[in-house]
């Protein structure tokens, strides 16, 4: 029993790690003012805005705080509402002046779809497991009745 719980906890931890890795959490998160200073210094090559998060690709890796030590980062994440980039004329002019490749992409829809379908899948699997147990109990009861009354 304890081994099953441990295996389930390990599987859940691997799932969370895999989801965060796949969704782009491997990019270093920086505050908006730091992004702005990197942009003004001409170190930004590309900005991809998805929802309220922008993935920033730099010309050269920069040292960023990464926990107890610093690390070289070429890709950064910054929380910027899309309205800020489209409505702030100074920021748009700065992006055009620095010749930064600016892209707007739709947020990924798969996590939302999977989260909406997950309860249905769990319900159907629970019903299938219950039916499997009922069929097995019926089979077991019929065997017992045949043995008792030959």
N, C-alpha and C positions, 0 to 999 in steps of 0.2 A: 504494500500500500504506500509506504513512504517513498519507495523507488518510483512509483507512478507519479506521485505529486512532484518529486524532484525533477523527473523527466518533463512533466508538464510546465513547470516553472522555467526550466532551461529552454524549452521550445518557445515559450512566450517571450523570454528575453532575447532569443535569437530573432524572433519575428519583429520585435520592436527595433532592434539594431538594424535588421535588414530594411525595414520600412524607412527608418531615418537615413540610412545610407542611400537608398534608392531615390528618395525624395530630394536629395541635394544637400543634406545637412552636413556633408563633408566639407562644404565651403565655410570659411571662417566668417562669423557674424561680426559686423562692425556697426557702430552708430552712424547716423546720417551725417553729422558734422565731419567725421573722418572721411566718409565717402566724398563729401563736398570738397575737402582739402586735397584729396587725391585727384579729383577731377580738375581743380584749379591748377594743380602742379603738372597736368598733362600726362598722368600715369594711367589713365583709364582707356582701354581699347574698345570695350563693348559693354553695353548695359542691356540686359534682357529683363523686362518687367512682366511678372506673372502675378496678377492680383495685387497684393500689397507688398510683395517681396521682389526685390531686384537682385539679380545675379550679376555681379560686376567682374569682368575679366580685365586684368591689369596688363600693361605692356611688359613690366618687369616684376618679378616677385618682390614683395616687401615683407619686412619683419612685422608680425602682428602678435599680440599676446595670445598664447594658446594654453592657458592653464599655468602650471608652475614654470614653464619655460616659453621662450618665443619660438616661432617657426616661420619659415618662408611660406607665403601664401600668394598664389597667382589668381585665385578665384575667391571673391568675397560675396557675402550676402548682406543686404541692407534692407531694412523695412521702410519702404517708401510707397505711400499711396499713389496710384497711377495719376490721380488728379493733380498731385503736386508737380509731377513732371510735365503734364500737359498745360497746367495753368500758370506755373511760375515762368514768366517770360525771360527772366535773367538766367535761370537754370537752362532753359531751352537754348538760349543764345550761347551760353557757355558750352553746352554739348555740341552745338553746330560749329563753334569756333575751334574746339579741340578735335573736331572730326571723329567723334565717337560714334560707333555703330549702335544705334538705339533701336531696339525691337520691343514690340508689345505682343505677348503671347497669351492665349487663353489659359486659365489655370487648368491643371489636370483634373479630369472628371472621374477617373477610375476609382480613387479612394472613396468618393461619395457614393458612386454606384455600388461598390462592394459593401460599404456600410449599410446601404439601404437593402441590399439583397441578403445580407448575412442573417438577419432574423428569420427570413423565410427558409433559408437553407438549414438553419438550426432546428426550426420547427419540423420541417420535412424529415430530417435525419432522426429527430426524437420520435416521430410517429413511425418511421420505418423500424427503428430499434424496438419500439413497443410492439409493433406487429410481429417482428421476428421472435420476440420473447413469447408472445401469445401462441404463435404457430408451434414453437418448440414445446411449450407446455401442453398444447393439444396433442402433439405427436407423442410426448412422454406419457400423457394420461391414457392414450389409446393403447400403447404398449403395455401399460400396467393392467388395463382392463383385459386385454387378450391373454396375458399370462395368468391372471386370476381366474378367468372363465374360459378354459380351453374348448 
